[in-house]
Amino acid sequence: MSFEQIGVVGGGLMGSGIAEVCAKNGIKIILRETDSSVLEAAAARIEKSLDRGVKSNKIDESQKEAISSRITYTTEYSDFKDCQMVIEAIYENEAAKIECFRELDNHVVDSQAILASNTSSIPIMKIAIETNRPENVCGLHFFNPVPVLDLVELIPSLVTSKETIERAHTFAANQLGKIVVRSQDRAGFIVNALLIPYILSAIRMAEAGFATPEDIDAGMVKGCNHPMGPLALADLIGLDTTMSVAISMYEEFNEPLYAPPPMLRRMVEAGHLGRKTQRGFYDYAR
Ligand SMILES: NC(=O)c1ccc[n+]([C@@H]2O[C@H](COP(=O)([O-])OP(=O)(O)OC[C@H]3O[C@@H](n4cnc5c(N)ncnc54)[C@H](O)[C@@H]3O)[C@@H](O)[C@H]2O)c1
């Protein structure tokens, strides 16, 4: 059975990308944000991304309109009542996610509906046990930018049902055309468990004055053929998200390599969050 109506909570970088990709694949989307101004920003982000698709001839104007018409914007959890799945993509904050899943548990009527989190690092079990349907909860971790990157990590908790796992896998692979890898329910899953210590090492290197951000990034781009250096990548992910992911991994493993360096903390405190605020390791306002 394929999914026809899906809810997305959070219309930031990831939520808007997830909504766009689902709508492109014919799925009706209800996108919830906290207030109307953030909702407008989410709609504008999706519109801009679809315009890029039109410019590069991947879709035409009529397809763009059809995709846009499948997305409904709301500030109400009650609009999720008929959804067959809801994907949560709000801030990487455990308490906020738990609160969100309690709301979903209260409002989504279908007892078979899947409640998925796009968390980068928070163990799924911590969220699942706060609902009355932990067997329906799993991690579905998309990558940024969602319309471009093919991977989805599927993370069952110890209590996720086999049916939920298979339905979520089929959805990501067959309905969205993503490549699905499965991870145990450990903070950071597969990709961030490897990526975050690498990014944090680059930040420590810059902090120590070992090399400039430009030279660190050029080293990895030109020397290792990475598409982007670690500091430019941290700016793309968002330095707040990078720090939150590091904190949950540090909490889980107590390994110093996951501890966010002071330079990262200070930049987040200053509101220098990377591309989304136009300022991070690089200045994007110019
Ligand atoms: N940025 C990345 O590269 C990336 C990649 C994969 C996964 N993730 C994960 O995806 C999630 C979202 O990250 P992001 O980069 O999109 O963050 P973001 O800061 O761009 O967006 C988060 C959005 O959630 C909204 N929000 C907060 N609480 C809400 C609520 N209760 N209901 C509705 N909306 C709410 C905020 O208004 C904001 O627009 C996080 O868990 C993050 O770890 C991020």
The ligand as an SDF file (V2000), in Angstrom:
LIG
                    3D

 44 48  0  0  0  0  0  0  0  0999 V2000
   20.7780   20.5850    8.2510 N   0  0  0  0  0  0  0  0  0  0  0  0
   21.1470   19.3960    7.8160 C   0  0  0  0  0  0  0  0  0  0  0  0
   22.0770   19.2710    6.9910 O   0  0  0  0  0  0  0  0  0  0  0  0
   20.4080   18.1640    8.2860 C   0  0  0  0  0  0  0  0  0  0  0  0
   20.5970   16.9590    7.5880 C   0  0  0  0  0  0  0  0  0  0  0  0
   19.8800   15.8180    7.9970 C   0  0  0  0  0  0  0  0  0  0  0  0
   19.0320   15.8950    9.1010 C   0  0  0  0  0  0  0  0  0  0  0  0
   18.8890   17.0870    9.7660 N   0  0  0  0  0  0  0  0  0  0  0  0
   17.9650   17.0990   10.9150 C   0  0  0  0  0  0  0  0  0  0  0  0
   16.7130   17.6070   10.4650 O   0  0  0  0  0  0  0  0  0  0  0  0
   16.0700   18.3300   11.5260 C   0  0  0  0  0  0  0  0  0  0  0  0
   15.7860   19.7430   11.0610 C   0  0  0  0  0  0  0  0  0  0  0  0
   17.0000   20.3610   10.7110 O   0  0  0  0  0  0  0  0  0  0  0  0
   17.0430   21.6440    9.7510 P   0  0  0  0  0  0  0  0  0  0  0  0
   18.4380   21.7630    9.2800 O   0  0  0  0  0  0  0  0  0  0  0  0
   15.9080   21.5810    8.7900 O   0  0  0  0  0  0  0  0  0  0  0  0
   16.7530   22.7980   10.8260 O   0  0  0  0  0  0  0  0  0  0  0  0
   16.2080   24.2820   10.5530 P   0  0  0  0  0  0  0  0  0  0  0  0
   16.6740   25.0940   11.7180 O   0  0  0  0  0  0  0  0  0  0  0  0
   16.5430   24.7220    9.1760 O   0  0  0  0  0  0  0  0  0  0  0  0
   14.6130   24.1050   10.6100 O   0  0  0  0  0  0  0  0  0  0  0  0
   13.9150   23.6870   11.7480 C   0  0  0  0  0  0  0  0  0  0  0  0
   12.4900   24.2330   11.5800 C   0  0  0  0  0  0  0  0  0  0  0  0
   11.6370   23.5910   12.5250 O   0  0  0  0  0  0  0  0  0  0  0  0
   10.6640   24.5580   12.9080 C   0  0  0  0  0  0  0  0  0  0  0  0
   10.0350   24.0910   14.1590 N   0  0  0  0  0  0  0  0  0  0  0  0
   10.5630   24.0590   15.3980 C   0  0  0  0  0  0  0  0  0  0  0  0
    9.6660   23.5120   16.2590 N   0  0  0  0  0  0  0  0  0  0  0  0
    8.5600   23.2020   15.5260 C   0  0  0  0  0  0  0  0  0  0  0  0
    7.3050   22.5950   15.8250 C   0  0  0  0  0  0  0  0  0  0  0  0
    7.0080   22.1790   17.0560 N   0  0  0  0  0  0  0  0  0  0  0  0
    6.4020   22.4320   14.8210 N   0  0  0  0  0  0  0  0  0  0  0  0
    6.7010   22.8370   13.5690 C   0  0  0  0  0  0  0  0  0  0  0  0
    7.8770   23.4100   13.2180 N   0  0  0  0  0  0  0  0  0  0  0  0
    8.7950   23.5830   14.1820 C   0  0  0  0  0  0  0  0  0  0  0  0
   11.4230   25.8610   13.0150 C   0  0  0  0  0  0  0  0  0  0  0  0
   10.5560   26.9710   12.9230 O   0  0  0  0  0  0  0  0  0  0  0  0
   12.3900   25.7330   11.8190 C   0  0  0  0  0  0  0  0  0  0  0  0
   11.8460   26.3440   10.6520 O   0  0  0  0  0  0  0  0  0  0  0  0
   17.0030   18.2360   12.7270 C   0  0  0  0  0  0  0  0  0  0  0  0
   16.6270   17.1520   13.5130 O   0  0  0  0  0  0  0  0  0  0  0  0
   18.3650   17.9920   12.0730 C   0  0  0  0  0  0  0  0  0  0  0  0
   19.2730   17.3300   12.9140 O   0  0  0  0  0  0  0  0  0  0  0  0
   19.5440   18.2200    9.3810 C   0  0  0  0  0  0  0  0  0  0  0  0
  1  2  1  0
  2  3  2  0
  2  4  1  0
  4  5  1  0
  4 44  2  0
  5  6  2  0
  6  7  1  0
  7  8  2  0
  8  9  1  0
  8 44  1  0
  9 10  1  0
  9 42  1  0
 10 11  1  0
 11 12  1  0
 11 40  1  0
 12 13  1  0
 13 14  1  0
 14 15  2  0
 14 16  1  0
 14 17  1  0
 17 18  1  0
 18 19  2  0
 18 20  1  0
 18 21  1  0
 21 22  1  0
 22 23  1  0
 23 24  1  0
 23 38  1  0
 24 25  1  0
 25 26  1  0
 25 36  1  0
 26 27  1  0
 26 35  1  0
 27 28  2  0
 28 29  1  0
 29 30  1  0
 29 35  2  0
 30 31  1  0
 30 32  2  0
 32 33  1  0
 33 34  2  0
 34 35  1  0
 36 37  1  0
 36 38  1  0
 38 39  1  0
 40 41  1  0
 40 42  1  0
 42 43  1  0
M  CHG  2   8   1  16  -1
M  END
$$$$
